Amino acid sequence: MLRRLAIENFRSIKNEQVLSFEAIKDRRLRDDHVISVDPKTQILKFCAVIGANGSGKSTAIRAVEVLQAMVLETEMDTNVLLRLAGSSFAYDAKSRSGPSRITVEITEGTDPESGSPLIYTYTLEADTEKVHSELLSITVGRSTRRLFERVLADQSPDDDLPTYTYRWGKRYTGLKKRFAKKVPHDRLFLGDAARAGSESLQPMYRWFSDQLCMIPIGLSQLSEQFVIDHLKRTPEMSAYLLNFLRDMDLIDIKELRIAEKEQEPDRLIYIHGVDRSQYASYFSSESLGTRRLTMLAVVYYLAAQQTMCLVADDFGILLHDKIVTELYQKFTCATASNASQLIGSGVNLTILNHDLLRHDEIWLTSKYADGSTAYNCLADYVIRKHDDVREMYMHGAFGSVPIVSESTHTTREEV
């Protein structure tokens, strides 16, 4: 489970911004959105980031996406850090020339001796040319210990390639010095060593590889192939997808089929029917909303089967407000027996409707005077029981709303 995300000098973020996924103690907030880790700690099922267009809502999503891609990159001759191109905060000379820093903290498993949850914290600091530092630590109870740390060493101008100092914790088991020397300056030790079998790195690596799911917008051929691949792998998913679409009022979709042709990509076909009349259409011919919902149906099915962290930019895009409400409620019910989470950004204000999400699950973006993004949790504001949060937001009570032009609009007749 994701507990915390910290980002510094990445895209629109200049100074460190932290998103916490730990639930606050407030009896007024619904308790079916929390995952109990231990008697003292509860993790949130949802995180929704809202704000004005261009305020940095997607920055947190992109940070997680880029970090996952760099960790999982398997091509040994590839500079994985090129994914950070153009990511440094652009309006400040010092930031523009400095590295980006991303930290992910997760809970995975329990300590066999104390029964306390195991908390893994991974931090990467890098630019497009080299890793500056890489750190993985583990926390058990009140004790935090380093598993490994990789720090860029001081170099003379004559050195051709960056060199690193490594430090290993007592709890670290796996490849060390010899392997570390083989990891290039433009690749991550976490990913390369985990794929080579280092035991201590597996929980963190598996979170990136098996639990973290970046949801495509759902409209492209890649999205269609994603759906087809899962339907082939799990044929029983077809019935779930049809029921899911019917729950979203797409009641005329009767069947999903896969058309296979030699030397051509597979195609997903929707069979529509009303009474005795039927017609078929390809995925690319369906409405944008239908394609989006089909993609979401697949990832919801996966999240219901195993613990996953679903991450979606513009979560409510192309969808009606009532559909967005139903999607949050359906996720709550579908994942009631596991620790799956859903993180999304967007401008859809449905999430501010009364009691749909907890206040500590909602984050608001705004801009500082220097153009950098600030993240603020709705739970940090004083909100009374009968306050209309959506109305308060629209009137600027929390900031995070667009400031539109005050110019006068006239009709043709007035001109």
N, C-alpha and C positions, 0 to 999 in steps of 0.2 A: 504494500500500500504506500502511496505517496504521502509523505508527511509535510514536506517543505520544498519550495522551489525558490532559489535566490539567483538574481541576474544582475550583472554589472557591466556597463560599457558594451551593450549589445543593442543594435538598431536604435530605437528611440529612447532606450534607457541609458542614462549616464551614471548616476550614483546607484548603489545597490538597492534593489527593490525585492521584497520578500513576500511570497504568497504562502500562507500557512494553511494547512489542511487539518489542523487539530481543532476539535469542537470546543467552544466555550461552554461554561456551565450556566445555563439559563433555562429554567423549567418552562418558560413560555414557548420555547422553540420545539418543533417536532422532533421526536426521538427516533423515528424510523429512518432518519438520514445519517445516523452515526454508526460506526463500526467499533465495537468495544475491543480494545487491544489488551488492556489490563484495567484494574479498578480505578486507576488514575488517568488513563488516557483513552480518548475516543477520537477516531479519525472520521472525517466527513466523506460522504458518498459523492457530493457534487461540489464543483467550483465553477461559477459563472462570472465571466468578466464582461462588463458592459461599459459603454462610454461613447463619446462623440466619434464620428468618422475621423481617422487620422490621429487619434489620441494615443495609440499604442496598445490597443486591445490584443492584437495578434502577436505582439512581441513575445509574450510568454509562451504562446503556442509554437512559434518559430524556434525559440530557444530549445525547447524540448525536442522538437523535430530534428534540428541540426545536431544536437548532442547524440541522439539515438543513431542517426546516420553515421556519425564519425566513429562511435563505439562499434557498430556492427559491420563496418566496411571490411571486406575480406581481401580485396586486391592489394597484395603486399607492395606493389610498386606505385601505388596511388597516394598522392598527398591528400589525406582526408581533410586537412585543415582548409583547403580551398573552399569548403562549404561556408567558411566564415567570411568570405570575400564581401566587402562592403558592409560588414556588420557593426563595426565600431561606431560610436556616437559621433556624428559628423560635424556638429556645431561647435566643437571645442578642439583646439589643436592638440592638446595633451592627450585627450581621449582618442582622437582620430589616429594617433600613432601608437596607441597602447593596445594591450591584449583585451579580449573579452573574457569574462569570468562567469561560469554557470555552475551552480551547485544543486544537486538532487539528493534528497534525503528520503529513504524508504524504511518501512518496517517489514521484515521478512524472517519468519520463524521465531523460535524462542530458545533461550539458553537452557540446556538440559539440567544444569546444576541449580540455578536460581528460579527458573521458570519465567524470568523477565523477557520481554520482547527484545529481539535483536534489531538494532537501528543502524543502517548502513548510510554513510554520508560520502558522496563522491563529488569532488570539485575539480573542474578543469579550467585552467587559465591559458589561453593560447591566442595567437594571431594566425594569419594565413601562411606564415613561413615556418613557425616552430611552436612547440609546446613550451610554455614558460613554467608551469607547475601542474602536477597531477597528484591528487591525494584521495585515498580511500581509508576511512576510519570506521570503527564499529563501537557502538555504545551499548553497554549492558548495565541496566540500573543507572547509577550515577557515575559509572566509570566509562570514559571514552578513550579508546586506544587506537593508535595508527596501525593499519594493516600494511600499507606501503605509501611512500611519498617519493615523488620524482621532482627535482628542482633543477632549473637551468643553472649551470655553474658559471662562475666568472670566467671570461675568456680574454685572451690577448687578441689584438687585431690580426695576428698572423694565423690564427686558427681558422681552418676551412669550414668545419662543421660544429654545430653546438654540441656540448657535452653536458652530462647530467650527474647529479649526485642522487643516489637512491638510499632510502632508509626503510628498514623492514621491521615490522612489529613482531612481538613474540607469538602472537596468534596467527601470523601469516604462514600458510603452507602452500607451496607451489614453486614455480620457476623464479629464480632470483638473478644473481649477478650475471651469469653467462648469457641468459636470455635477454636481460635488460640491455646489454651492450648491442644486441641485434635489433632492437626497436629503434627505427629512425626518428629523427627529431620532428618529423611531420606526421607521426602516427601515435596512437594512444596505447600505452602499456596495458590498460584495463582490457581493451578488446583483444589485442594480440595474445596476451598471456592467458586470458580466459579461454580462448579457442584452443590454446596449446595444452589446456588441462589444469591450470592452477586452481586448486580447490577453493581457496579463500575468496576468489573473485567471482565464483559462480552465482551466488545469490544476487549480486548487483548486476551482473551480466545478463542473467536470465530475466530480470525485470525488464531490461531493455529489449531483449529478444522475444520473450514469450508473453509478457503481460502488457507492455506498452503498445498501444495500437493507435496510430495516427489515422484518423478517418478521412479519406478523400472526400472532396465535395460531392462526388457521386454522379457526375455527368459524363465523364469521358469514357473512351474505349478501355482505358486501364481499369476504371471502376467496373465496367461491364465484365471484364475478364476476372476481376476480383470476385464478383458474385458467382460467375460460372465455376471458377476453381473450387469455391466452397460448396457449391451445390453438387459438383462431381464427387468431392471428397466425402460429403455428408448428405446423401440423397434425402434423408428424413427431414432435412432443413426446409425442403420445399413446402411442406404443409405449414410449418411455422411462418414462413414468409407470406403465404397466402392469407393466413389468419391475421398476421400483423397488418397487412395492407387493408384487409376488410375492417379491422378496428379503426383504421384511419379514414374510413368512409369510401375506400376504393372497392366497392362491393361488386363491380362488374368484372373484375379480374378473376377468372375461374381456374387458370392453370399457368404454370411456368414451364417452358420447354427449352432445351438446348439444341440448337441446330449445328450439326457438325459436317463440315465439308473438307475434302482433302485439299491441302495446300492453301487453306483459307482459315482465318480466325473463327473460332466458335462464336455463335450469336445467341443471345438470350431473347426468347420469344414470349410475349404475353398473349394469352388467349382470353379475349374479352367475350362476354356473352350476356344477353338479356333475353329471357324466355328461351325460344329455340334458335335465335339468331346469334351467330358467333363471327368474330373476325380476329385475325392475328396481326401483331405489330412487333417490330424489333425494339430493343432497348432504346436505340437512338431516336426512334419515332415517338417515344412516350414523352409526356410532359416533364419539365424539369423537376417538378415536385415529386412525381411518381418515381423518377430515377433516384432522387435523393432519398426517398423513403425506403426504396428497395435496398440501397446501400446500408442505411441505418438498421434495417431489419436483420441483415446479416451480422453486423457487429453486436447488436443486442442479443442475438442468439448465442454468439460466442461468449459474451460477458455473462450470460446466464449459466453457461456450462462450466466455466472456470473463472478464477479471479483475474480480472483485467483492468487496465486503466485506459479508458477510451478518451481520446483528445480530438476535439473538432474545432476548427476555425469557422466562424459564422455558423454556429450550430443551427440556428433557426432560419437560415436563409431559404427562401422560396416556399416557406411553409406558413400556413394559417396559424393565427394565435392559438386557436383551440387545439390544433395538432401539436404545437409546441408544448402546451400544457399536458396533453396526453402522453407525449414522449417522456417527460420527466416522471410522470406518475407510473408509466409502464416500466421504466427502468428501476424505479424503487421496488415495485412488486417482483419483477423478473430476477432481481439480484438480492432479494431479501435474505437468502441463505448463504451468500458469499460476500467477499470483501471488494467487489468490483466498484470502480469509481468512474465518473463521467466529468470531464473538464471541457468547457466550451466558452467561446467568446462570441460577441455579436452585438447588434444594436436593437434586437427584439426585446421590448420591455415587458413581455409576458412574465418573465421571471420575477418581476416586482409585484405581481398580483399576490394578494394576501395568502400567506401560509403555503405557497407553492414550494419555495425554498427557504431555508433558514437564513437569517441575516448574516451569519458568519460564513455562508457559502457564496455570498455575493461580493464581488470586488468591483470598484469603480475606478476608471482611468481618467486622469486629467493631465494637464501640461503645466510645468513650471515656467517661469519667465524666460529661461534659457532654451525652451523648446523640448526639454526632456520629459519623460513620462513618469507620473507618480501613480502608484497603486494604493488604494485605500479600501479597507473592509467596511461594509455597511454596518457591521456590528459595533464599530467604533463611534457611531453616531447615536445620540439619544433619540429613541423612537418609542412613543407610547403605544399602549395596547390597541387603541382604536385609530391610530394615525393611518392615513392612506399613503403608503410608501411611494407608490407610482406617481401620485399627484405631487407629493413633496419633491420627488426627483425632477419632474417636469418644470417645477417652479424654481429649480436651482438650489434646493436645500443641501444637496451633497456635492454641488459642482458637477463636473462630468457631463454637462449638456453642451450642445453646439451653441456658439454665439453667432447668430446669423446677422446679415446685413440690416442696418436700420434705414436703408434708402427707401424712398417713397415709391410705391408701385401704383401706376396709373393705368386706366383702361384706355383703349384706342379713342373712345368718345371724349375722354377728358383731355387728351392731347389735342 
